Amino acid sequence: AIKCLSGWKFFSTSVYFISTGQKIWSESSQDCRGRGADLVIINSREEHEFIFNNMGSSRAWIGLTDMSEQSDTDSDSLDFRFWGEGEPNDDKNYEDCVEISEYKKGWNDMPCSIQERWICEKSI
């Protein structure tokens, strides 16, 4: 029997924790690890749409960064990308972490020091 985790949502083969608080990217990643999870890695259009429809805010951190020492994933190995129009643009050479953004209708690179909600993913 699957034990339902409070605050987690189920989709496909994973459960997702959608935060209500806000943290910078590295603290968000740490929070997920503390929950036995990682910041969400979006691997399909279906998963992207599930996250987009359930994120509960206009933006949230996902597990993508180009700071190699901190990355939850190797972005070169991602088969699936859902960047917003004109993104990633590394504005002022300062945008190294990635959010999912309602405004951009997809992914957007942002400074890692911005505080946002975040989404963790754990395989089941």
N, C-alpha and C positions, 0 to 999 in steps of 0.2 A: 504494500500500500504506500502511496506517495503521501508523505506528511506535508501538509500545506504550511509554507513558511509565511508568517505574518509580514505584510508589506512587500511580498514578492508576487510577480505575475508570471504565469506559465505561457510559453509559446514554443511549439515544435519540440525540440529536444533540450531546451534550456529554461531556467527561471531567471527573472530579471528583477532587480531591486531598483526602484526609482526614488531617489532621495527627495526629501522635502527641504532640507537645509542646503546651504551653498558652501563650497570649498574651492580652493585653487586646484589645478589639475593634479599635481603630485599628491596632495592630501586626499583627493577623490580616489585616486588609484590605490593609495594606502588603505582607505576605508573599505574599498572592495576586497582587498586582500585579507583584511581583518574579518570579512564575512565569508572567507573561503571562495572568493570569486575574483573576477578581473573587470576592469572597465569594459563595457560592451564592445565587441568586434562584430560589425555588421557584414554579413557574408552573402546576403541575397536581397532582392527587391522586396520580398515578402517580409523579411525580418526588418528591413528599413521602414516599411509601412507600419508594421506593428509598433516599433519604437516611436515613430513619428506620431501615431495616433494615441499613444499611451504615456507620453513623457510628462504630461501634467504641467508643463510650463512652456515658454516660447523657445527655450534653449537649454541644452544640457551637454556636459562633457561625455565624449566617447573615447575608447581606448586607442587613440591614434595620435602620434606625435612624431616630429622629425628630430627630436633630441634622442639620439640612438641609445645613450646610456640609460634612458628612462622609459624606453618604449615598451608598451605591452604587446606590440606586434611589429613585425617587419613589414612596413607599408608596401614594399616592393612585391611582396608575395600576395597582396590582396587581389583577388580576381574581380572583386566587385567594388565599385566606387560610386558614390552618389554626391558629388560636389555640387554646391550651389553655383549659379552662374558667375563666372569670373573668379572662382575659387579653385585651388588655394592661391592666394596672391602674396603671402608673406609681407603684409603691409609694414613698411618701415623696417624690414628685416627683423621683425620682432614677434611674428606670429608662428609659434612652434607647436601648438597643441590644437586639437580639433573638437569642435562642438557640433551637435546636430541642431540646426536652427530653423525655426518656423519661418522667420523673416527671409532667409535665404532659400527656403524650401529644399534644404539638403544640408550637406556638411560645409563647415566654414572654419578656416584656420583663425586662431585667436591667440593673444598673449596668454601664456600659461599661468600668469599671476592674477588673472580675472577670477572672481568667485562666481561659480555657477552651480546649479544642480548637477547631478551626475547619475549615470545608469550603470549598474553592475550586472554581469552575466555569469551564470554558473550552469555548467552542463549537468544534466541529470541522467 
